[in-house]
Amino acid sequence: MVPVKFLSALVYLTVLNIAAAFGQSPKDDWNTLKDAGWFALGGIGVAGTTSKEERAFRSLLHEPNAADKLKALLSEASLAGQCYALLGLYVLHDAAYQENFARYKSSDARVKTVGGCMITEQPVSSVASNITAGRYDRMLNDSIH
């Protein structure tokens, strides 16, 4: 006989996996980035979980016409969403990255960033420089939690 706790845990994990498989729709991913309140990559918080913004970003990168969707975010998204868009264009090696880099590199606007347990504001120019220097590459190769 199988213990009830084991069966309950098995059912819970199955439901969790099914829910994760369906995730957000592509439009939800785009809207999440459009309204992003911060730029967060890598694990955040005490548990080191992946932010919904990073999950949406990673998902959007695999969508058809990802570059076009990212370009639209450059003009329609919050400043944090624009940072995700710029990073995405860099990752996709899209010419729009170089075409837009100068605008962000010279910007003195500040964006909320999250890394681990630290929430700070930094100049967008710093985020743009970090993208070009490849400082986010390792985080994007890590698995999500």
N, C-alpha and C positions, 0 to 999 in steps of 0.2 A: 504494500500500500504506500502511495506517495503522500508525504506530508502536505497539509493544506498550505502552509507558508511557502513551500517550494512551488506549488501550482500557482499560487497568487503571484509570486515573483515572476514566474514564467509568462503568465498572462500579461502582466504589467510590461515586461520587456518586449513582448510581441507587439502590443499596442504602441509602445514608444517607437519601435522600429518602423512600424507602418506609418505613423504620423511623421516621422523624420523623412521617410521616403517621399512623401507627398509634398512636404515643405511649403514654401510660399510660391505663388505664381510669379512668372516673370514680371508682371506689372507691379506686384507687391514688392519685389526686389528693387525695381526702379524707384518706386515711391519711398521705400525705406531709405535709399541713398539720397533721393531728392530732399528729404526732410531730416537728414542726419544731423544730430546735435553735436556730434564729436567725431573725430578721426581716431579710430582705435584699431590697432593691429596686434595680433598675438593675444595671449590670455590676459584677461582683465579681472580685477577683483581678487579677493582672497582665494577663490576656487580656481582662478586662472581660466575662466570660460571664454569662449569666443563670442564677441558681441554680435547682435543681430545685424548690425551694419556690415561687419566683416563677412558674415555668412551671405548676406545679400550681394555684396561685392564679388565674392568668389563665384556665386551662382551666376551673376550677370556676365562674368567673363566667359562663360561657356554657352551663352545664348547666341542664336543666330543674330547677325548684325550687332554684335556687342560693341564694336567701335562706334557705330552710329548712335547707339543708346548712351554711351559714355560722352560723346561729343554733345549730345543734347543736355546732359547733366551739367556740362561746363557753363551753360547759359541759364539753366533753370533751377539748379540745386542750391541748397545752403552752401556756405563756404566749406563746411566739412564734407558735404557731398561732392563738391568740386574737387577736393583733394583726392577723394576716392576715384573720381573720373580721371584726373590727371595720372594717378598711379596706374589705373587700368590701361590707359593709352600707352603708357611706358611699357607695361607688361606685354601688351599686344604688338609692340614695335610699330605703332601707328604714327604716321607723319604728323598728325595733329598734336602729338606730344611736344615735338620740337616747336611747332607753330605757336603753341600756347605757353610753353615753359617761361619765356621772357616776362610775360605778364605776371605770372605768379612769383617768379624770382625777384621781381622788383616791388612786389606788394608789401606794404607794411601792415596790412590787415592781420588780425590775430584769430587763430582757430583753436578751439578746445581740443586737446589731444588726451588720450588715455593710454597708458602703458603700465601693465601690472596693476598696482594699487594707486598709482599716481595720476591725478587729473590736473592738467596744467593748461595754460594757454601759451602758444608759441606763434611766432610770425609764420605766415603762409610761405614766405620766402625760405624759411628753414625747412619746412616740409618738402617744398619743391627741390631744394638742394639735397635733402636726404633721399628723395626718389632717384635723382640722377646719380647719386653716389652708390646706389644699390643697397642702402641700409635697411630697406624693408624686404629685400629679396629672400633672406633666410626665413623671416616670419611667414612669408607666403608659401614657402616650401614645407613648413611644419604642418602637421595634421591639426584639425580643429577639435575643440573640446566643448 
